[in-house]
Amino acid sequence: MNLVQKLTPTARQLAYQNWEFGLFLHFGLRTFYEGYVDFDERRMDPAAFNPARLDCEQWIRTAKEAGMNYAVLTAKHHDGFSNWPSRYSQFSVAASPWKEGKGDVIREFVEACRKYDVKPGLYYSPFDGSADFYTQDSKAYDDYFVNQITELLSAYGDIDILWFDGCGSEGHTYDWYRIIGEIRRLQPQILIFNMGDPDFRWVGNEDGIAPVPCWNVVDATEFSILTEKKEQLGDRLWLPGECDVQMRGNWFYSDSDEHTLKSVEELMGIYLHSVGRGANLLLNIGPDRNGLLPEKDVERLLDFGAEIRRHVGSPFATLAQCDRRDHHTWVYETEQAQMLDLVVLEEDLTEGEHVRSFKISIITQKSRRPVTIYEGQHIGHKAIVRVPAIKVRGILVEITESDQEANLLGLSFHHVGNGNENGR
């Protein structure tokens, strides 16, 4: 691949960053094997796969109600089980009793996404524990890789994301030039995660936390949870970050981890440390053995979505109410004092990322003097700044350093409180 320096985003990358919040779905044969872990040596039988009440619409309808804009389903995990009737593997839904071997999880998932206007993404593990030729014959495995990817990108219409997981691929060489060439030929608009010829990258942990700062332009990516080695890109590229994290303690469904279900408070903290730092958040729920999102997970996700809306959905002022001064300061003034505890900033990234530092100041209620309350070094797609509540007569947002003239695409001021003001 001919990777060249790219310091500005494509239209598709900007669109991806605007999606912000997505649902990760780990589901497959190992859903039916309690306690099965990555690279488990126990053999699994497709006869165990039988999600009698599979309802992909329940998955995606819940995601939509929670405010999610995209969803990524495991088409094939490390164990190699294909959630579609692949012609190139006998280890697939076609060998299961589900729908008498005529079912196709991928098709039902994509159709549900289209129904609810959620962008469909497919996770594909380049490592395949079911392919005994993975380490024996690289050419044969690349053929298999290309053939399966061709099936996924030819039979289901437009797919928005192809999510490559690097676990198991440490040290393995793929013919990425050929693989990526076929992917781009089949679906030129698809977004690729983290490997081969990526459009966006893993943030480097599975905790849902983006670092400070979280720049959009990088020269290397971390591609696997099993190694701290970075894959050098050969040049600096625009690759926005994505934070993936579990709702529970396991990626796939388990009977024994309900107690690990994250609270709304913890989930909101993760949101502020991911979306609030300019990255996307991909939150995982493992559908159960009936093929449904567990009831308590659904309830928690909907409560989380409501809490996000409570935080950022009702600003008392926006960019439209601000005056711009000296090309780098935005000022909001009010005669009626306002309680402030959260500020949301968005840089216009069309021509790249230029803000290197900024500060937020207030005009105090009584003395009406300016006081700086926050200093930051990165805005990017979005910076959500939570501060101790204070009553203000005005707010000043100043770009204190930028490598070119920077523009704000969005700016809003909020009073979130603790929820009691709304009867909670």
C-alpha positions in Angstrom: 0.0 0.0 0.0 1.1 3.5 -0.8 0.6 5.3 2.5 1.2 9.0 2.1 1.1 11.8 4.7 -2.6 12.7 5.2 -3.2 15.4 7.8 -6.9 16.1 6.9 -9.9 13.8 7.1 -11.9 12.3 4.3 -15.6 13.0 4.2 -16.2 9.4 5.4 -13.8 9.9 8.4 -15.7 13.1 9.3 -19.0 11.2 9.1 -17.6 8.4 11.3 -16.5 10.9 13.9 -20.0 12.4 13.9 -21.5 8.9 14.7 -19.7 9.1 18.1 -21.5 6.2 19.9 -21.9 2.6 18.7 -23.0 -0.9 19.8 -20.5 -3.7 19.8 -22.1 -7.2 19.5 -20.0 -10.3 20.4 -22.2 -13.3 19.3 -21.4 -16.7 17.8 -20.8 -20.3 18.6 -18.9 -19.5 21.8 -22.0 -17.8 23.1 -23.2 -21.3 23.8 -20.0 -22.5 25.6 -20.0 -21.1 29.1 -16.5 -19.9 30.2 -15.0 -20.2 26.7 -12.1 -17.8 26.3 -10.0 -16.5 23.5 -7.7 -19.2 22.0 -9.4 -21.8 24.2 -8.2 -25.3 23.3 -11.6 -26.9 23.7 -13.2 -27.9 20.4 -16.6 -26.5 19.7 -19.4 -28.2 17.7 -21.6 -26.1 15.4 -24.5 -28.3 16.6 -24.5 -26.2 19.8 -25.5 -23.0 17.9 -29.2 -22.6 18.1 -30.5 -19.1 19.1 -34.1 -20.1 18.9 -35.5 -16.5 19.4 -32.8 -14.5 17.6 -34.1 -11.0 17.1 -31.6 -8.6 15.6 -34.2 -6.0 15.5 -34.3 -6.0 19.3 -30.6 -5.4 19.3 -30.7 -2.5 16.9 -33.9 -0.9 18.1 -32.4 -0.8 21.6 -29.2 0.8 20.2 -31.2 3.4 18.3 -33.3 4.3 21.4 -30.1 4.7 23.4 -28.7 7.2 20.9 -26.2 4.9 19.1 -25.6 5.6 15.5 -23.6 2.4 14.4 -23.3 -1.2 15.3 -20.5 -3.8 14.8 -21.2 -7.5 14.9 -18.7 -10.3 15.1 -19.0 -12.0 11.7 -16.1 -14.3 12.6 -14.2 -14.3 15.9 -10.8 -15.9 16.7 -12.4 -19.4 16.9 -13.3 -19.2 13.2 -17.0 -19.8 13.4 -18.7 -17.9 10.6 -22.1 -16.3 11.4 -23.0 -16.6 7.8 -23.2 -19.7 5.5 -19.7 -19.3 4.1 -18.9 -21.5 1.1 -15.2 -21.6 2.3 -15.7 -23.1 5.7 -17.7 -26.0 7.2 -17.5 -24.3 10.6 -20.5 -22.0 10.2 -24.2 -21.5 10.8 -24.9 -23.8 7.9 -23.6 -26.7 10.0 -25.9 -25.8 12.9 -29.5 -26.8 13.6 -30.6 -23.2 13.7 -33.2 -22.7 11.0 -32.2 -26.1 9.7 -28.8 -24.8 8.6 -30.4 -22.1 6.4 -30.0 -19.2 8.8 -27.8 -16.1 8.3 -27.1 -13.9 11.3 -25.3 -11.3 9.1 -28.2 -10.8 6.9 -30.7 -10.4 9.8 -28.3 -8.0 11.5 -27.7 -5.8 8.4 -31.5 -5.7 7.6 -32.2 -4.6 11.1 -29.6 -1.8 10.8 -31.2 -0.6 7.7 -34.7 -0.6 9.2 -33.6 1.5 12.1 -31.1 3.7 10.3 -28.1 2.4 12.2 -24.8 2.1 10.3 -23.8 -1.7 10.0 -20.3 -2.8 10.7 -18.7 -6.3 10.6 -16.0 -7.5 12.9 -13.6 -10.0 11.2 -10.7 -11.7 13.0 -7.8 -12.1 10.6 -6.6 -14.9 12.9 -8.7 -18.1 12.5 -8.3 -21.0 14.9 -10.4 -23.3 12.7 -8.2 -23.0 9.7 -5.4 -25.6 10.2 -3.4 -24.0 7.3 -3.2 -20.6 9.0 0.4 -21.1 9.9 1.2 -23.8 7.3 0.4 -22.1 4.0 0.3 -18.3 3.9 -0.9 -18.2 0.3 -3.8 -20.6 1.0 -4.8 -18.6 4.0 -4.7 -15.3 2.1 -7.0 -16.9 -0.5 -9.4 -18.0 2.3 -9.2 -14.5 3.8 -10.0 -12.8 0.5 -12.8 -15.3 -0.3 -14.6 -14.8 3.0 -14.2 -11.0 2.9 -15.6 -11.1 -0.6 -18.7 -12.9 0.6 -19.3 -10.4 3.4 -18.9 -7.4 1.1 -20.8 -8.8 -1.9 -23.9 -10.3 -0.4 -25.4 -7.7 2.0 -25.2 -4.4 0.3 -23.2 -1.4 1.7 -21.3 -2.1 4.9 -20.0 0.9 6.7 -17.2 -0.6 8.8 -14.9 -3.6 8.5 -13.4 -4.1 12.0 -10.2 -6.0 12.1 -9.1 -7.4 15.5 -5.3 -7.9 15.7 -5.4 -10.5 18.5 -3.7 -13.7 17.3 -2.0 -11.9 14.4 1.1 -10.9 16.2 4.0 -11.7 14.0 1.9 -13.1 11.2 2.3 -11.7 7.7 -0.8 -11.1 5.5 -0.8 -10.0 1.9 -2.4 -6.7 2.8 -1.8 -5.2 -0.6 -4.1 -7.9 -2.1 -6.6 -8.0 0.7 -7.1 -4.3 0.9 -7.2 -4.0 -2.8 -10.2 -6.4 -2.9 -11.9 -4.6 0.0 -11.6 -1.2 -1.7 -12.7 -2.5 -5.0 -15.8 -4.1 -3.6 -16.8 -1.3 -1.3 -14.8 1.9 -1.9 -16.6 3.8 0.9 -16.1 1.3 3.7 -14.2 2.3 6.8 -11.4 -0.1 8.0 -10.5 -0.4 11.6 -6.8 -0.4 12.7 -5.1 -2.9 10.3 -4.1 -3.1 6.7 -5.0 0.3 5.4 -6.9 1.8 8.4 -9.4 4.7 8.4 -9.6 4.8 12.2 -7.7 3.3 15.1 -7.9 1.5 18.4 -7.2 3.9 21.3 -4.9 1.3 23.0 -7.0 -0.1 25.8 -10.3 -1.9 26.4 -11.4 0.4 29.2 -13.1 3.0 27.1 -10.6 5.7 28.0 -8.9 8.0 25.5 -5.6 9.6 26.5 -5.0 13.4 27.0 -4.4 14.6 24.4 -6.0 12.4 21.8 -4.7 13.8 18.5 -6.3 12.7 15.2 -3.0 12.5 13.4 -0.6 9.7 14.3 2.4 7.8 12.9 1.7 4.4 14.5 -1.2 2.3 15.8 -1.5 -0.2 18.6 -3.2 -3.2 17.0 -3.5 -5.9 19.7 -4.3 -6.1 23.4 -1.7 -8.9 23.6 1.3 -6.7 22.8 2.5 -3.2 23.5 4.3 -3.2 20.1 3.1 -0.4 17.8 2.7 -0.8 14.0 4.6 2.0 12.3 2.6 3.6 9.5 5.5 5.1 7.6 4.0 8.5 7.7 1.6 10.7 9.7 -2.1 9.9 8.9 -5.4 11.1 10.0 -6.8 8.2 12.1 -9.4 9.1 14.7 -9.5 7.0 17.8 -12.2 4.5 18.9 -12.6 3.3 22.5 -14.1 -0.2 22.8 -15.3 -1.4 26.2 -17.6 -4.1 27.7 -20.9 -3.5 29.4 -20.1 -6.6 31.5 -16.9 -8.4 32.4 -17.0 -10.6 29.3 -17.3 -9.8 25.6 -19.5 -12.8 24.9 -22.6 -13.7 27.0 -22.0 -15.5 30.3 -24.4 -16.8 32.9 -22.1 -15.8 35.7 -21.2 -12.1 35.1 -24.4 -10.2 35.7 -22.9 -8.7 38.8 -20.2 -7.0 36.6 -22.8 -4.9 34.8 -21.5 -1.4 34.8 -23.5 1.3 36.5 -24.9 4.4 34.7 -22.4 6.4 36.7 -19.5 4.4 35.5 -20.7 4.4 31.9 -21.2 8.2 32.0 -17.6 8.5 33.2 -16.5 6.3 30.3 -18.4 8.5 27.9 -16.7 11.7 29.2 -13.3 10.0 28.9 -14.0 8.8 25.3 -16.5 10.9 23.3 -15.6 13.8 25.7 -12.0 13.5 24.5 -12.7 13.4 20.8 -12.9 9.6 20.3 -15.8 7.4 19.4 -17.2 5.0 22.0 -18.1 1.4 21.0 -19.9 -0.3 23.9 -20.2 -4.1 23.9 -23.2 -6.2 24.9 -23.2 -10.0 24.3 -26.6 -11.3 23.1 -27.7 -14.3 25.1 -28.3 -17.9 24.0 -31.8 -17.1 22.9 -30.3 -14.5 20.5 -31.6 -11.5 22.6 -29.9 -8.7 24.4 -30.3 -9.5 28.1 -33.1 -7.6 29.8 -31.0 -5.9 32.4 -28.4 -4.9 29.8 -31.2 -3.3 27.7 -32.5 -1.4 30.7 -29.0 -0.2 31.7 -28.2 0.9 28.1 -31.4 2.9 27.8 -30.8 4.5 31.2 -27.3 5.4 30.0 -28.7 6.9 26.8 -31.1 9.0 28.9 -28.2 10.2 31.0 -26.1 11.2 28.0 -29.1 13.3 26.8 -29.5 14.8 30.2 -25.8 15.9 30.1 -25.5 17.3 26.7 -29.0 17.5 25.2 -30.3 20.8 26.6 -27.8 23.6 26.6 -28.8 27.0 27.9 -26.7 28.7 25.2 -24.8 27.7 22.0 -22.4 29.1 19.5 -25.2 31.1 18.0 -25.5 33.2 21.2 -21.7 33.9 21.3 -19.8 36.9 19.9 -16.4 36.2 18.3 -13.6 38.6 19.1 -10.1 38.9 17.8 -10.5 35.7 15.7 -9.7 33.4 18.7 -12.1 34.2 21.5 -15.8 33.4 21.8 -17.8 35.3 24.4 -21.3 34.6 25.8 -22.9 37.2 28.1 -26.1 37.2 30.0 -27.9 39.6 32.3 -29.6 36.6 34.0 -27.0 34.7 36.0 -26.7 31.1 34.9 -25.4 27.9 36.7 -22.6 26.3 34.6 -21.0 22.9 35.1 -20.3 21.6 31.6 -19.0 23.0 28.3 -18.9 21.2 25.0 -16.5 22.4 22.3 -16.1 21.1 18.7 -13.4 22.2 16.3 -14.1 22.4 12.6 -11.9 19.6 11.4 -12.6 20.0 7.6 -9.1 21.3 7.0 -7.4 19.4 9.8 -6.8 19.8 13.5 -5.3 23.1 14.5 -6.1 23.9 18.1 -3.1 23.1 20.4 -4.4 24.7 23.6 -7.5 26.6 24.8 -8.9 28.0 28.0 -12.4 28.6 29.5 -13.0 31.7 31.6 -16.1 33.0 33.3 -17.4 36.4 34.3 -18.2 36.0 37.9 -21.8 36.6 39.2 -21.2 39.4 41.7 -17.9 41.1 40.8 -18.3 40.5 37.1 -14.6 39.8 36.8 -13.0 37.3 34.4 -11.6 34.2 36.0 -10.0 31.2 34.2 -11.6 27.9 35.3 -10.1 25.4 32.8 -7.2 25.0 30.5 -7.0 22.3 27.8 -4.7 21.3 25.0 -7.0 19.4 22.6 -10.5 19.9 21.2 -10.6 17.7 18.1 -14.0 16.4 17.2 -15.4 17.1 20.6 -14.2 18.2 24.0 -16.6 17.8 26.9 -15.4 19.8 29.9 -17.0 19.1 33.3 -16.3 21.7 36.0 -17.6 22.3 39.5 -20.9 24.2 39.3 -20.6 27.9 39.4 -23.0 30.8 38.7 -21.8 33.0 35.9 -22.6 36.2 34.1 -20.6 35.3 31.1 -18.3 32.7 29.6 -15.2 33.2 27.4 -13.6 30.4 25.3 -10.2 31.3 23.9 -7.9 29.5 21.6 -4.5 30.2 23.2 -2.4 28.3 20.7 -3.0 27.0 17.2 -0.8 26.1 14.2 -3.3 27.8 11.8 -6.4 29.9 12.4 -8.8 27.6 14.1 -12.6 27.6 13.9 -15.2 26.2 16.2 -18.0 24.1 14.6 -19.9 23.9 17.9 -19.9 25.4 21.4 -22.5 24.9 24.1 -23.0 25.6 27.8 -24.9 23.4 30.2 -26.0 22.9 33.7 -26.2 19.2 34.4 -26.5 19.2 38.2 -26.9 15.8 39.9 -30.3 14.9 38.4 -32.4 15.9 41.5 -33.5 19.1 39.8 -35.6 16.8 37.5 -37.0 14.7 40.3 -34.3 12.0 40.1 
